[in-house]
Amino acid sequence: MGRGVDFPAERVRMVDRLVRSGYLKDAAVRAAFLAVPREAFVRPEDRSAAYQDVPLPIGSGQTISAPSMIAIMLEEARLKPGERVLEIGTGSGYHAALLAFLVGPRNVVTMERNRSLAEWGRSNLAAVGFADVTVVVGDGSLGHPDRAPYDCIIATAGAPRIPGAWSDPLTPPGRIVAPIGSSPPGQVLVVATRRSDGTLEIREGTPCAFVPLVGAQAWPA
Ligand code: SAH
């Protein structure tokens, strides 16, 4: 599937639609969406749908988010080149590739609890030139202190509350962008900014429906 599709042209059209509908405002985030081939991060049978604004299945009951949702998260993250980012939920690696474009691949650590998804995500990242992104197999609800501090922690799976381990390794004014809610698919996108006194300023954004973050400081398996 997808043979004969003009992916670069589809990619430009997707970005145009995201700009026109108001999801994409930041020039750097727009450049990231134009640079990263989404078709390289979806299953072969879904390639022709790679540029539709819908979540797509990636196996093991998980999904790659709709581009508009990823755009909202990346705009909220306000990333600058050289900032250090921890992503929770590697999945296909698509979101991690966009992060790598924005801050540089060596500054991105992404965690995935499912080993086979982690391997798939790692090989997808390498195939588009982002082999320097660090993919860690483990429970992201516990963070990844080995590579702390971070300027941003961005989660693509939903937790009941912000795990404590995400706040400590943030350099003020570090940001946490994460779907948080009392039921796994019913969340709001929370943007938390660490103040210099160590407390978090919390802002609640758009309603969203991410897969559950399963871990010691999140939902039980
Ligand atoms: N960002 C991904 C989408 C991932 S879907 C992409 O661009 O494709 C969410 C992912 O979070 C799933 O792959 C799931 O296995 C993973 N996940 C769930 N709980 C986790 C945890 N505690 N630690 C790390 N990964 C987790």
Residues whose N, C-alpha, C, O or C-beta is under 5 A from the ligand:
A	BS01	SAH	Q62 T63 I64 S65 I88 G89 T90 G91 S92 G93 Y94 H95 M111 E112 R113 N114 L117 G138 D139 G140 S141 T156 A157 V211 P212 L213 V214 G215
